[in-house]
Amino acid sequence: MLTPYEVYVGAECVGCGKCIDVCERDCFVMLEDSKVGLRADYVCVGCMKCIEGCAYNALSVKELIRRQYRGIW
């Protein structure tokens, strides 16, 4: 399944894990270097709870253009 939103984890991430706690879609994972990463099969729905929960302004979400008439992303 393709995701309608792209999520970016910036260098400001300190690995607090708040985004992991608040994401209902389970998009995030803790990496070995104590930073947060994205699951390979993540499907962000754009709820922005991760953005609201991040005290370090380390996340950004970009809506992808959807071509509804073709049913592709």
C-alpha positions in Angstrom: 0.0 0.0 0.0 1.3 3.4 -0.9 1.2 6.2 1.6 -0.6 9.5 0.9 1.9 11.4 3.0 5.7 11.4 3.2 7.3 11.8 6.6 10.8 13.1 7.1 12.8 12.8 10.3 15.4 15.6 10.5 18.8 15.9 12.1 17.1 17.6 15.1 15.8 14.2 16.3 17.2 13.3 19.7 15.5 9.9 19.8 13.0 10.7 22.6 10.4 8.4 21.0 7.4 10.6 21.5 6.4 10.1 17.9 6.5 6.4 18.3 4.2 6.7 21.3 1.6 8.9 19.6 1.5 7.4 16.1 -1.6 5.3 15.7 -0.4 3.9 12.4 2.9 2.6 13.9 5.0 4.4 11.3 8.1 5.0 13.4 10.8 2.7 14.8 13.7 3.3 17.1 17.0 2.8 15.2 20.2 1.4 16.7 21.8 4.8 16.9 19.0 6.0 19.2 17.3 8.0 16.5 13.9 7.5 15.1 13.3 6.1 11.6 10.4 5.1 9.5 9.2 1.5 8.9 9.8 0.4 5.3 6.0 -0.2 4.9 4.7 2.8 6.8 1.4 4.3 5.8 0.9 7.8 7.1 -2.6 9.2 7.1 -1.7 12.7 7.9 -3.1 13.0 11.4 -0.1 15.1 12.4 0.0 13.7 15.9 3.8 13.1 15.5 4.3 16.7 14.5 2.3 18.0 17.5 4.1 15.6 19.9 7.7 16.4 18.8 9.2 18.9 21.1 12.3 19.2 18.9 10.6 20.1 15.6 12.4 17.2 14.0 9.5 15.9 11.8 7.9 17.2 8.7 5.1 15.7 6.7 4.5 16.3 3.0 1.2 15.4 1.2 1.8 13.6 -2.0 -0.2 14.6 -5.1 -2.9 12.0 -5.8 -4.1 11.3 -9.3 -7.6 10.1 -8.4 -8.8 9.7 -11.9 -6.2 6.9 -12.5 -6.3 5.6 -8.9 -2.5 5.9 -8.6 -0.3 8.0 -6.3 
